[in-house]
Amino acid sequence: MNVTGEGVFAIEFSTFVNRAGLLLSAVSSVGARLTWDVSSFSTSGILETASFSQPANGQAVFAGFERSENISGLLITKTSSEPFTFWDDVRYESAAVPEPTSLAIFGIGALGMIGTRRRRKREQQQSQTSLSQNELRAVIEVS
């Protein structure tokens, strides 16, 4: 993760993610309204921008995005005039994608189970047929 900027901060992730967010806070004078514009971006440009405001009680605000497209970073633009902005607890995660090898192993296992079931069914039918033929011979011999 790389962070660059002054007034506008860019956080770039080392890999594409589908969820990203962070806590924003600032030191303010009494009654000041602190706001930030936060944008998610990818290699093709800005994906989404939203404005976030710090509540009057001074609590930090969570700014987050969840998208189906790949997010490669966040841009944080301070829109209020307060000199100090703090951000913390940057979180990001990628969507879980099954590995092709795992899918192949699962498919081979499923085919093996189907083949075993068919073989057992065929063997069971053949044993019933042989039993019927043996019963028929026994009846013929008795008569």
C-alpha contacts under 8 A as a table, 3 or more apart, distances in Angstrom:
res1	aa1	res2	aa2	distance
1	M	11	I	6.60
1	M	12	E	5.36
1	M	13	F	4.50
1	M	14	S	5.49
2	N	10	A	7.77
2	N	11	I	5.62
2	N	12	E	5.10
2	N	13	F	6.72
2	N	14	S	7.89
3	V	9	F	6.78
3	V	10	A	5.51
3	V	11	I	4.59
3	V	12	E	6.52
4	T	9	F	5.57
4	T	10	A	5.24
4	T	11	I	6.78
5	G	8	V	5.30
5	G	9	F	4.38
5	G	10	A	6.16
6	E	9	F	6.07
7	G	77	T	6.20
7	G	78	K	5.95
8	V	75	L	6.81
8	V	76	I	5.54
8	V	77	T	4.47
8	V	78	K	6.58
9	F	75	L	5.62
9	F	76	I	4.97
9	F	77	T	6.47
10	A	73	G	7.05
10	A	74	L	5.76
10	A	75	L	4.51
10	A	76	I	6.37
11	I	73	G	5.28
11	I	74	L	5.11
11	I	75	L	6.39
12	E	72	S	5.96
12	E	73	G	4.19
12	E	74	L	6.60
13	F	16	F	6.73
13	F	17	V	7.76
13	F	72	S	5.53
13	F	73	G	5.48
14	S	72	S	7.67
15	T	72	S	6.76
16	F	70	N	5.31
16	F	71	I	5.46
16	F	72	S	5.00
16	F	94	S	6.94
17	V	20	A	7.08
17	V	70	N	5.55
17	V	71	I	5.11
17	V	72	S	6.51
17	V	92	Y	6.45
17	V	93	E	5.41
17	V	94	S	4.31
17	V	95	A	7.18
18	N	66	E	5.74
18	N	67	R	5.35
18	N	68	S	6.11
18	N	69	E	6.65
18	N	70	N	5.60
18	N	71	I	5.85
18	N	92	Y	7.57
18	N	93	E	6.21
18	N	94	S	5.09
18	N	95	A	6.06
19	R	64	G	7.44
19	R	65	F	5.68
19	R	66	E	4.41
19	R	67	R	6.53
19	R	71	I	7.58
19	R	91	R	7.92
19	R	92	Y	5.33
19	R	93	E	5.35
19	R	94	S	6.62
20	A	64	G	5.60
20	A	65	F	5.45
20	A	66	E	6.68
20	A	71	I	7.85
20	A	74	L	7.91
20	A	90	V	7.48
20	A	91	R	5.56
20	A	92	Y	4.16
20	A	93	E	6.68
21	G	62	F	6.92
21	G	63	A	5.33
21	G	64	G	3.77
21	G	65	F	6.15
21	G	90	V	5.82
21	G	91	R	5.36
21	G	92	Y	6.47
22	L	62	F	5.68
22	L	63	A	5.52
22	L	64	G	6.43
22	L	87	W	6.66
22	L	88	D	6.05
22	L	89	D	5.46
22	L	90	V	4.31
22	L	91	R	6.12
23	L	60	A	5.96
23	L	61	V	5.49
23	L	62	F	4.45
23	L	63	A	6.25
23	L	87	W	5.41
23	L	88	D	5.22
23	L	89	D	5.97
23	L	90	V	7.02
24	L	54	Q	7.67
24	L	60	A	5.36
24	L	61	V	5.28
24	L	62	F	6.28
24	L	63	A	7.15
24	L	85	T	7.35
24	L	86	F	5.90
24	L	87	W	4.57
24	L	88	D	6.76
25	S	54	Q	6.63
25	S	58	G	7.56
25	S	59	Q	7.06
25	S	60	A	4.65
25	S	61	V	6.59
25	S	85	T	5.96
25	S	86	F	5.09
25	S	87	W	6.19
26	A	34	L	7.23
26	A	54	Q	7.96
26	A	58	G	7.93
26	A	60	A	7.96
26	A	82	E	7.41
26	A	84	F	5.63
26	A	85	T	4.38
26	A	86	F	5.57
27	V	82	E	7.15
27	V	83	P	7.84
27	V	84	F	5.92
27	V	85	T	6.94
28	S	31	G	7.94
28	S	32	A	6.07
28	S	34	L	7.45
28	S	82	E	6.08
29	S	32	A	5.64
29	S	82	E	7.99
31	G	56	A	7.39
33	R	53	S	7.13
33	R	54	Q	7.04
33	R	56	A	7.50
33	R	80	S	7.18
34	L	53	S	5.58
34	L	54	Q	5.44
34	L	79	T	7.58
34	L	80	S	5.42
34	L	82	E	7.34
35	T	51	S	6.85
35	T	52	F	5.56
35	T	53	S	4.29
35	T	54	Q	6.38
35	T	78	K	6.48
35	T	79	T	5.56
35	T	80	S	5.60
36	W	51	S	5.65
36	W	52	F	5.34
36	W	53	S	6.50
36	W	76	I	6.68
36	W	77	T	5.52
36	W	78	K	4.61
36	W	79	T	5.25
36	W	80	S	7.22
37	D	49	T	6.68
37	D	50	A	5.68
37	D	51	S	4.41
37	D	52	F	6.35
37	D	75	L	7.98
37	D	76	I	5.96
37	D	77	T	5.10
37	D	78	K	6.56
37	D	79	T	6.80
38	V	49	T	5.62
38	V	50	A	5.53
38	V	51	S	6.28
38	V	52	F	7.48
38	V	63	A	7.23
38	V	74	L	6.79
38	V	75	L	5.55
38	V	76	I	4.62
38	V	77	T	6.28
39	S	46	I	6.67
39	S	47	L	7.18
39	S	48	E	5.49
39	S	49	T	4.12
39	S	50	A	6.44
39	S	74	L	5.53
39	S	75	L	5.02
39	S	76	I	6.66
40	S	46	I	6.07
40	S	47	L	5.53
40	S	48	E	5.46
40	S	49	T	6.56
40	S	65	F	7.17
40	S	71	I	6.33
40	S	72	S	7.65
40	S	73	G	5.91
40	S	74	L	4.60
40	S	75	L	6.43
41	F	44	S	7.64
41	F	45	G	5.49
41	F	46	I	4.25
41	F	47	L	5.07
41	F	48	E	7.18
41	F	71	I	5.68
41	F	72	S	5.93
41	F	73	G	5.49
41	F	74	L	6.10
41	F	75	L	7.50
42	S	45	G	5.34
42	S	46	I	6.43
42	S	47	L	6.77
42	S	70	N	6.40
42	S	71	I	5.01
42	S	72	S	4.70
42	S	73	G	6.65
43	T	72	S	6.82
46	I	49	T	7.56
47	L	71	I	7.90
52	F	61	V	7.26
52	F	63	A	6.75
53	S	61	V	7.07
54	Q	58	G	6.45
54	Q	59	Q	6.62
54	Q	60	A	6.24
54	Q	61	V	5.68
55	P	58	G	5.71
55	P	59	Q	6.09
55	P	60	A	7.62
55	P	61	V	7.45
56	A	59	Q	7.67
67	R	70	N	7.20
67	R	71	I	7.55
78	K	81	S	7.71
78	K	85	T	7.75
82	E	85	T	7.53
87	W	90	V	7.76
98	P	102	S	6.81
98	P	103	L	7.08
99	E	102	S	5.31
99	E	103	L	6.55
100	P	103	L	5.12
100	P	104	A	6.19
101	T	104	A	5.02
101	T	105	I	6.20
102	S	105	I	5.18
102	S	106	F	6.17
103	L	106	F	5.07
103	L	107	G	6.14
104	A	107	G	5.05
104	A	108	I	6.18
105	I	108	I	5.16
105	I	109	G	6.13
106	F	109	G	5.14
106	F	110	A	6.19
107	G	110	A	5.09
107	G	111	L	6.21
108	I	111	L	5.13
108	I	112	G	6.14
109	G	112	G	5.03
109	G	113	M	6.25
110	A	113	M	5.15
110	A	114	I	6.27
111	L	114	I	5.10
111	L	115	G	6.11
112	G	115	G	5.09
112	G	116	T	6.12
113	M	116	T	5.14
113	M	117	R	6.20
114	I	117	R	5.19
114	I	118	R	6.26
115	G	118	R	5.19
115	G	119	R	6.16
116	T	119	R	5.14
116	T	120	R	6.19
117	R	120	R	5.22
117	R	121	K	6.14
118	R	121	K	5.07
118	R	122	R	6.12
119	R	122	R	5.11
119	R	123	E	6.13
120	R	123	E	5.07
120	R	124	Q	6.05
121	K	124	Q	5.10
121	K	125	Q	6.25
122	R	125	Q	5.13
122	R	126	Q	6.21
123	E	126	Q	5.07
123	E	127	S	6.14
124	Q	127	S	5.16
124	Q	128	Q	6.27
125	Q	128	Q	5.15
125	Q	129	T	6.21
126	Q	129	T	4.98
126	Q	130	S	6.14
127	S	130	S	5.09
127	S	131	L	6.08
128	Q	131	L	5.02
128	Q	132	S	6.21
129	T	132	S	5.11
129	T	133	Q	6.29
130	S	133	Q	5.07
130	S	134	N	6.15
131	L	134	N	5.12
131	L	135	E	6.17
132	S	135	E	5.09
132	S	136	L	6.18
133	Q	136	L	5.01
133	Q	137	R	6.29
134	N	137	R	5.11
134	N	138	A	6.23
135	E	138	A	5.05
135	E	139	V	6.24
136	L	139	V	5.11
136	L	140	I	6.22
137	R	140	I	5.02
137	R	141	E	6.06
138	A	141	E	5.17
138	A	142	V	6.21
139	V	142	V	5.19
139	V	143	S	6.31
140	I	143	S	5.24
